[in-house]
Amino acid sequence: MELMCPAGSLEALEAAVQAGADAVYFGVGDYNARRNAKNISEEQLPQALAYCRLRGVRSYVTVNTLLSDRELPRVSQLLETLSREGTDAAIVQDLGVLRLARAVAPDLPVHASTQVTVHNLAGALACKELGFSRVVLSRELPLEEIRYITQRSGIETEVFCHGALCMCYSGQCYLSAAIGGRSGNRGLCAQPCRLPYGFDGGPPKPWLSLKDLSLACHLQELEQAGVACVKIEGRMKRPEYVALTADIYKRAVAGKKPPSAEELEQLRAIFSRSGFTDGYFTGQTGETMFGARSEADAQAAQPLYAQARKLYESRTEKPRVPLELAFSAQPDQPLTLTARDGEGHEAQAQGGPAEAALSRATSAEEIEKNLRKTGGTVFAPSRVSVRLAPGLRVSAAQVNGLRRQCLDQLAQARQTPPARRAGVMPPLPRQKGPQAPPALIFQALKWDQLSPELLEERPQFVYLPLAECRRNLDRCAAWMEQGIEVVPALPRIWFDSQQDQAMEELNQCRGAGMKTVLCPNLGWIALLQGQGFTLRGDFGLNVMNSLAIEQLSHMGLTSAALSFEMNFAQMRDLGKALPLEALVYGRLPLMIFENCAIRRGAGRCACREGKHFLSDKTGRRFPLVPEPHCRNTLYNSEPLCLSDKTDDYAGLGLTWARFSFTTESAEECAHILRRYRQGQACPSPYTRGLYYRGVK
């Protein structure tokens, strides 16, 4: 099982390698999810990759942010560079970037970032079908779900084993973008989840701040489950942190036993938030998973820095590349040494012929002893064969010279990037959308929010949660008889152990005539392809560029919802390979939790008892809405409102404008529609979202 370590800088990369990492991951430039790390510059990239290749360490480069059309040409050049310089894989979130990589760097392996939000077998199979060679699973998965996916998907799985935990599923968090314009999906998360919040008006506390993850005592379970790689988070951390965590985890993986009590204490001291949690992995969620970084935590790390620095500052190479050496000395023939590293590299050196021994002949044991003197290099002879004719004298200087020549050649060969094909960037799709004002879509959380007045607006689609459709089959059928298509909105998160229930509900809806579904992730697309449903793409797919839209079209979707992290100019300029929709009213769904915040706040299951919210220090209230299987969605404190800006979104080439009703009553929903129809100003408080200011 591979151990992958973070490298937020060239120094951290060397620290990880010297401490025993099998692989490192790092960003190059601005198109990665840790843009505030030092990262590796394009000028440093060849050096970093050669350093890793020589030592047999795999290098994975993160290109895992959402990108606009305008940024794609620059990313195309980056992907070409990564492939040419020999990066072992690119880690990608954006489906448009995946499509771009396949075109410009067809031989560059691509891994699906954890921000693709793969948390079930169907999602992993979708990634395999798309051409990913590995998928990084969501951190929220318990062991049995990881095992189920890994053993059935036929694609490598990677699991985070140590480091920071987000309260929200990776790739589905928009809190930082909505509050401060700094998008986690674009690498600039400001971590507002670490701030204090109050539950239902209660005292502030670190309500969304989880302890750091540690699976140090579960590594053997992961290996037995078939996981290909365990990964340490921390590209924003110091090289000392990287070195210490890499050293401890490497010994645990290699020794197939948990770290000692002393090592676990070192992990806690070097960085933690009042300790660690394995709650998601063990299925023991709740209060014990939460914690915040304290002053005592910070002070505990200081004595360890000097100790950790010794792990990588000595510059003494650790022999880590197995080597086979074959030496031959025959009368009147050149001395020959051949070296092979087991990865297809071979080097050969020759010297003058051996002389006849005048007194004592050289023994094979003496030659082997000199050949094994590879100290100070990365090479460790695992097998040495000596073919030596009797009666010959071979000096130590001759043997050492041949050894040095072979190792130098082998080192050069190992550092040379592999030969790879290069492609060209495909032209961006340039299809224009409709010029007419967009048709209406209404989305509601409850059937009771829908009223006859809304029906009179003649929306083309009505989106309702799957479970709500199933509870109101007759009512849904009645609306559909009047030409309004009711569409089950499928849950954003569902584990394989929960799939049968979801499919049963979906089949009941199909029996009532509902043949179109709203898909929030790749898993649902893969699961329902060929099942007779019409598939529409929801915002959880994070569509921000024309190539992503084109990719979804090739996957069989009939429409896509644009990310609400886009601005209007970006929406207007998109190539519309699919009919598109955008949210024009409603509270933005900012986070989705696996760890039920309502249960934690109330001390019991209280999802059906009134309305719940979190409040920040300014008094803004963020509604908490229950989801199936004790999950929650946190919505924005103010609704997005464009009732006096309808002309601004009418000319973007959108096919539909979506109104999303969350906490509103049926009367309030109808009032909002009247306000839009009449072009009235928005009532306070409200937000324009990110449509005018955009995100960083």
C-alpha positions, 0 to 999 in steps of 0.5 A: 500500500502506497504512502503519499505525503504532501509537498507544499514546497520543494523543501517539504517535498525533500522532507517527505522523500527523505522520511520514506514517502512512496509518493508525494503530491503538490501543486504547480502554479495557481490551479490547485486546491492549495493556492496559498501554499508555496507550491512548486514553480514551473521552473522548479518542476523538472528538478522536483520530478527528477529528484523523485524519479531517481529515488523511485518516488511517484509524483502526483500534481494537483490540478484540482480546481474548477476553471473558467473557459478563459483559464483553460488554455493556460491549464492546457499548457500546464498539462502538456508540461506535466506530461512532458516532464514525466509527472506520474499523474495529475489529480483533477476535479473539473470534468472539463480539465479531464477532457482537456488532459485526454486531448493534450496529454493522452499518456498522462494518468489522471486521478479523480480528486476527493473533490469529485465527491466519490462516495459509492461504487457507482461513482467509482465506476463512473470515474473508471469509465471516464478514464481515471486510473485512481479515485480519491474517496470521500473522507466520510466513508466508513471501512465497510463502504471503502471495502465494498467500493475497492473490491468491486470497482476495478479502479485504484482507490486512495484514502486520506489517513491523516490531517485536517477534516472538513465538516462538508463533503469535499467539492460540495462546500460553498461557504467560503465563496458565499461569505467572502468570495474565496472559493474552496473549489478554486483553492482559496478556502478561508476556512469560515467553518473553523469560526464559532457558531451558535445552534438555534440562538445558543452560545457560540462554539466551534460548531463546524470544526472537526478534529484532525483525522488519524487512521494510524491504527487502522492502516492494516484494515485499509490494506486488507480492504485493497486500498492502493494508497493512503494519503496524508493531508498537509500542503500548508504545513511546515516541512518538519510536520511532513517529515515526522508524519511521513516517518511514523506512517511509513514505519507503520505501513511497512511494519504492518503494525500501528504506531507506538504510544510514543509515536502517536503522542508525537503525531498529536503534538506536531499538529492536532486540534485537541487530538484526533478522530476516526469517527467517520471510519468507525461509524462513531460520529457525534460530539467526540469528533469536534475540536479546535486548535488551542494555544496548548496544541501549538506549544506542544509542537515546538520541541518536535521541530528540531527532531523532525528536521533531522529526518531530512536535513542530514542530506545522507541518501538512504539506499532505497532502489533495489539493484542487480549487478552482474560482473564479468572478468575473463582472460583477454576480454574487457571487464564488464559490469551490468546494472539493472534496477527492476524498472526497465533501466539498465546500464553497462560499463567496461574497463581494460582486461584483467591481468594475470595474477602474479601472486594472489588471484582476486576472489569473487567475494572481494569483487562482490564486497566492492560492488556492494559499496553503494553508500551515499547513493540511492541504490541498494544491491539486492543481488550481485553475481560475479563471473570470474575466471581463475588466476586473474587480478582485478584491482579494487580501483577497477571495480569501483570505477565500473560501479561508479560509471554504472550507477551514474548512467543508471541515475541519469536514465532514471531521471529522464522523463518517459517518452509521451505523446502530445496532443492539441487543445480541442476548440471550445464548444461555441453553441449559443443558447436560446435568445428568448427569456428562460423558462421556469423551474420551481424547486421546493423541499416540501410539497406544501410549498407549492400552490395553485398560484405557482401552477398558474406560472406554468413552470416546465419542471418542478423539482422535489426531493425523491422522498417527497415525490414518493410521499405525494405520488398522486399529487405529482401525477395530477400536476403532470397531467396538466403538463408540468413535469415533476422531477425527483431530485436525487440525494447528493449523498448516498452510501451503497448500503443505502442504495436499495432504499433510494432505488425503491423510492425511485421506482415507485416514482417511475411507476407514477409517471416520473421519468426525468430525474435530477442527478447531483453527482457522477454516481447517479449518472452511472447508475441510471444510464440505460434505465429508461430515465431522462437525466438532468445534471444538478449543481453538485456536478460543479459545471463551470466551463464549456468542456465540462458541459460537453463531457456531460453531454457525451455522458447522456445528460439532457441538461446541466445546472451551472455552478452558482460560483460563476458570474454572469459574463462567464455564463454568457460566454459558455459554449452551450453543448447542453441546455443550461439552467441557473439559480435565480432565486433561493438560499444557496446550499452551502454545505452538506454534513455527514455528522448531524448538526441538529442531533448534536445541537438538540442532544437528540434526533430533532429533525422533525421538531421545528426549524433549526439554524446556526448563527454567526457573530454578526447574528446572521442565521443559516438554516439547517435542513435535514437530509435522508439518513441523518445528514444536513444541508446548511443554507445561506442566511440570505436568499439570492434575489434577482427580481429587479435584475431579470434582464441581466440573466434573460440574455445569457443563453439559458434555457431555464431559470430555477427558483429554489424554495427552502424555508418559505411558506406557500404564500411566500413562494407565490409572493416571490413569483409576483415580485419577479413578474413585476420587476420589484426590488428585493426585500432585505436581507438578500444577496446577489450571490456571486453573479456580479462579484465573482469568486477568486 
